[in-house]
Amino acid sequence: MKENNNTQLTSISKSCTLEEIADFWDTHSLADYWDKTHEVEFELRAKRRRRVTLDPEVYAQVEAQARSRGILPETLVNLWLVERLQKMEWEKASVQSGVDDMFISISMNLIRNICDGYSLFD
């Protein structure tokens, strides 16, 4: 965006906000403005993802569960793993601090309600 009277405008759409830019490109084609573009370089710092391989039969079951919930399999697996890791931390804390299993059970039921049924433990 270029600076013009203390307002930042884009070079093609002459827009000031992301919403205006989006509105412009919703009704215009980049092909009509290709000659006004230029190559740029930028660095993108995204969190590195890790891959875990699953047995094809296990993945098929995960995929079916995810589809029935309307989410991606990766999202469902992440929800399940977070839930399991939290449960393990709470169990570890309960042993160390003497908190009884009833507290863990109540906490897990609360998480299940919050996650709206995305539970590995049902």
C-alpha positions as CSV (number, residue, x, y, z in Angstrom):
1,M,0.0,0.0,0.0
2,K,1.2,3.5,-0.8
3,E,1.0,6.4,1.6
4,N,-1.3,9.2,0.4
5,N,-2.5,11.9,2.7
6,N,-1.7,9.7,5.8
7,T,-4.0,7.1,4.3
8,Q,-2.6,3.8,2.9
9,L,-4.0,2.9,-0.5
10,T,-3.3,-0.2,-2.5
11,S,-1.8,0.4,-5.9
12,I,-4.5,-1.3,-7.9
13,S,-7.8,-1.1,-6.0
14,K,-7.1,2.2,-4.3
15,S,-8.6,0.6,-1.2
16,C,-7.8,1.7,2.4
17,T,-9.0,-1.4,4.3
18,L,-8.8,-5.2,3.9
19,E,-12.6,-5.2,3.5
20,E,-12.4,-2.8,0.6
21,I,-9.6,-4.8,-1.0
22,A,-11.7,-7.9,-0.7
23,D,-14.8,-6.2,-2.2
24,F,-12.7,-5.0,-5.1
25,W,-11.2,-8.4,-5.9
26,D,-14.6,-10.1,-5.5
27,T,-15.7,-8.1,-8.6
28,H,-12.4,-7.8,-10.6
29,S,-10.1,-10.3,-12.2
30,L,-6.3,-10.2,-11.7
31,A,-6.0,-11.1,-15.4
32,D,-7.2,-7.5,-16.1
33,Y,-4.4,-6.0,-13.9
34,W,-1.5,-8.4,-14.5
35,D,0.6,-5.8,-16.2
36,K,0.4,-3.6,-13.0
37,T,1.8,-6.4,-10.8
38,H,5.4,-7.0,-9.9
39,E,7.4,-9.8,-8.3
40,V,8.0,-9.6,-4.6
41,E,9.9,-11.6,-2.1
42,F,8.8,-12.2,1.5
43,E,9.5,-14.6,4.3
44,L,6.7,-16.6,5.9
45,R,7.2,-17.9,9.4
46,A,4.7,-20.6,10.1
47,K,4.8,-23.1,12.9
48,R,6.3,-26.3,11.7
49,R,3.9,-29.2,11.6
50,R,4.8,-32.7,12.4
51,R,3.5,-35.8,10.6
52,V,2.4,-39.0,12.3
53,T,1.7,-42.0,10.1
54,L,-1.4,-44.0,10.8
55,D,-2.4,-47.5,9.9
56,P,-4.8,-47.3,6.9
57,E,-7.5,-49.0,8.8
58,V,-7.2,-46.7,11.8
59,Y,-7.2,-43.7,9.4
60,A,-10.4,-44.9,7.8
61,Q,-12.1,-45.0,11.1
62,V,-10.8,-41.6,12.1
63,E,-11.9,-40.2,8.7
64,A,-15.4,-41.7,9.2
65,Q,-15.7,-40.2,12.7
66,A,-14.5,-36.8,11.4
67,R,-16.9,-36.8,8.5
68,S,-19.8,-37.6,10.8
69,R,-18.8,-34.5,12.9
70,G,-18.2,-32.3,9.9
71,I,-14.5,-31.6,10.6
72,L,-11.2,-32.6,9.1
73,P,-9.6,-35.8,10.3
74,E,-6.5,-33.8,11.3
75,T,-8.7,-31.6,13.5
76,L,-10.3,-34.6,15.2
77,V,-7.0,-36.3,15.9
78,N,-5.6,-33.0,17.4
79,L,-8.7,-32.7,19.6
80,W,-8.3,-36.3,20.8
81,L,-4.6,-36.0,21.4
82,V,-5.0,-32.7,23.4
83,E,-7.8,-34.3,25.4
84,R,-5.7,-37.4,26.1
85,L,-2.6,-35.4,27.1
86,Q,-4.6,-33.2,29.4
87,K,-6.1,-36.4,31.0
88,M,-2.6,-37.8,31.5
89,E,-1.4,-34.5,33.1
90,W,-4.4,-34.4,35.5
91,E,-3.9,-38.1,36.5
92,K,-0.2,-37.3,37.1
93,A,-1.2,-34.3,39.2
94,S,-3.8,-36.2,41.2
95,V,-1.2,-38.8,42.2
96,Q,1.3,-36.2,43.1
97,S,-1.0,-33.9,45.0
98,G,-3.5,-36.5,46.4
99,V,-6.5,-35.2,44.4
100,D,-9.0,-38.0,44.1
101,D,-10.3,-39.7,40.9
102,M,-13.7,-38.0,41.3
103,F,-12.2,-34.6,40.5
104,I,-10.6,-36.0,37.4
105,S,-13.8,-37.6,36.3
106,I,-15.8,-34.4,36.8
107,S,-13.1,-32.5,34.9
108,M,-13.2,-34.9,32.0
109,N,-16.9,-34.8,31.8
110,L,-16.7,-31.0,31.6
111,I,-14.2,-31.2,28.8
112,R,-16.4,-33.7,27.0
113,N,-19.3,-31.3,27.2
114,I,-17.2,-28.4,26.0
115,C,-15.8,-30.4,23.1
116,D,-19.4,-31.2,22.1
117,G,-18.9,-34.9,21.8
118,Y,-15.5,-35.0,20.2
119,S,-14.3,-37.4,22.7
120,L,-11.9,-40.4,22.3
121,F,-13.1,-41.9,25.6
122,D,-16.9,-42.3,25.0
